[in-house]
């Protein structure tokens, strides 16, 4: 299999791994992880310990938590955001063409409405809403969120749907692009 790997792709892969390692081991990342660990300890204690700060698996994560006010506030705000932005009970997605003349074309808008229905149906039949709820808890408590989207595993005979995963901030890093 290795003889089929393009040398340029191998160099690109090595460079990406080097950049990823530099991002995850940077001083800025270390400072963020310390702050995120403190925030998760109080706001989402069930996620505390995911920042490699030496907590033991199965250990108590609420030693310094006096009451449930902060975790309850995170749950309330994330549930409110979920209800207002991606509520499964309403059509929260509305597709429109960027060109007005296409929006006036009945055949084109019917096609776009069909696409919109298919997208919402696929999201409903996947785990999107569960993972989006986890994602919004991360956004409320840590100020960032990341959602991985992949094709669901199927029998190999066509599209099997979508699969989503809310990534923990300990698994994510950002870098500036060429434009800064």
Beta strands, then each sheet from edge to edge (+ up, - down):
strand 1: 146-151
strand 2: 162-167
sheet 1: 1+ 2-
end
